[in-house]
Amino acid sequence: FFFRFVSCIMNVVKEIDRINKKELALGVDGSEEHSWHHEYRNSAYIFIGGLPFNVTEGDVLVAFSQYGEPVDINMVRDKETKKSKGFCFLAYEDQRSTIL
């Protein structure tokens, strides 16, 4: 279970890295208005997707607290079944913790 969870986290990091490399190849740096970095530069929230459906808020907090102090988590759930939809949003106390 834990290995699959860590694997999901690494997939998120790899996807961010892929997007960053694509922007660099196109000559876009993070300060330009059309970069996704610019749009979210002051946000302390991160999106975490591709989570196994049995991962809990506590699991996410344990895994991501190594990057900073989490202050809010929103595990998106089905309104009827209350089961996880496999993604969440996590806020850090310090926005600098969102820079992976």
Buried (B, 14 or more C-beta within 10 A) or exposed (E): EEEEBEEBBEEBEEEBEEEBEEBEEEEBEEEEEEBEBBEBEEEBBBEBBEBEEEBEBEBBEEBBEEBBEBEEBEBEEEEEEEEBEBBBBBBBEEBEBBEE
